[in-house]
Amino acid sequence: MKTLVWVEHDGSSVKDATLSAVTAAAKLGEVHLLVAGEGVGGVAEAAAKIAGVGKVHVADDAAYAHALAENVAPLVVELMGHHDAFVAPATTTGKNIAPRVAALLDVMQISDILSVEGPDSFTRPIYAGNAIATVQTSDKKLVITVRGTAFDKAAAEGGSGTVEAVDSTGDKGLSTFAGSEIAANARPELTSAKIIVSGGRALGSSEQFHALIDPLADKLGAGVGASRAAVDAGYAPNDYQVGQTGKIVAPEIYVAVGISGAIQHLAGMKDSKTIIAINKDEDAPIFQVADLGLVGDLFKVVPELTEKL
């Protein structure tokens, strides 16, 4: 089986989510990569070095400069004539492209897989991760998105894939890129951070959130996250949100400060290696999944903890 993996990149380097997708794809058979963008020669060379990659298809065209799904999906479908499966990371971009590919191929998409059980069988979370479904498909072509936290990252070095240019399918004229506002953040990005400190609605205000969470995160060299309640209340920006409708993370250490542990939040962080919870409510659901729990007033505990680090 030949599998085509969408390479998530920023125009200059391959993102970590791709490495997890490669690991998943390798369980299906031969791995080929697709690098689409404008001026992406360097990305293609880096992608060819990923361990286990046989071939890298490169589509260098202005039509793919911003990874507009309406332009990328027809390109993928063109290449699927020689591939059995299309695999994309379950990121914002991957989840935008994959459904369009599935629709054009007239097959069912298999979303957010956690494991590969066979050439046509996979596991995926349902009910906010409270149940794991094993699904089997009879489609001849597979379209799959991969939950990055469920698979180890393939080695970024050591591979010797060949690079092959492919023809562009051009701009379909269905959408245009208007602009983007990208928040600058000196801290580690949430989905790749080894340590994350997250704050909840109990912090009370944006000022308190940043006054307590940011210094602790800086001491730990951690990324900063937030519950949906904290984001909705305006304490933190949207890209901080961890949970079912936010980012799915699995760091080495996850520190939950003033987060009660709603099921939607747990769905985004319960795969963390070590979970530390700080909450004044000893019956908070977060303590049911925490490895270490501290019952106390976060306004006293967090500054003291930060001071001692």
Beta strands, then each sheet from edge to edge (+ up, - down):
strand 1: 2-6
strand 2: 30-37
strand 3: 53-60
strand 4: 85-89
strand 5: 109-113
strand 6: 115-118
strand 7: 121-126
strand 8: 131-136
strand 9: 142-146
strand 10: 162-165
strand 11: 195-199
strand 12: 223-226
strand 13: 253-257
strand 14: 274-279
strand 15: 292-295
sheet 1: 5+ 9+ 4+ 1+ 2+ 3+ 10+
sheet 2: 6+ 7- 8+
sheet 3: 12+ 11+ 13+ 14+ 15+
end
